[in-house]
């Protein structure tokens, strides 16, 4: 027989959701900053667009 599932309190679920949303926002922000910076890095290192 399976044990009864343990449910989290509502406050803990809200905190978990807030942390997950914050982490997702930070990942998206990091990706956009890196994509913007890549052009300057390529120029500074003297690479061409063609590879």
GIJO-V614244 format. One record per residue. N is the residue number from 1. SS is DSSP state (H for helix, E for strand, C for the rest). OMEGA is omega as a letter, one per 30 degrees, with the letter a starting at -180 (none if undefined). Layout:
# GIJO-V614244
[[N,SS,OMEGA] [N,SS,OMEGA]]
This chain:
# GIJO-V614244
[[1,C,a] [2,C,l] [3,C,l] [4,C,l] [5,C,l] [6,C,l] [7,C,l] [8,C,l] [9,C,a] [10,H,a] [11,H,l] [12,H,l] [13,H,l] [14,H,l] [15,H,l] [16,H,l] [17,H,l] [18,H,l] [19,H,l] [20,H,l] [21,H,l] [22,H,l] [23,H,l] [24,H,l] [25,H,a] [26,H,l] [27,H,l] [28,H,l] [29,H,l] [30,H,a] [31,H,a] [32,H,l] [33,H,l] [34,H,a] [35,H,l] [36,H,a] [37,H,a] [38,H,l] [39,H,l] [40,H,l] [41,H,l] [42,H,l] [43,H,a] [44,H,a] [45,H,l] [46,C,l] [47,C,l] [48,C,l] [49,C,a] [50,C,l] [51,C,none]]
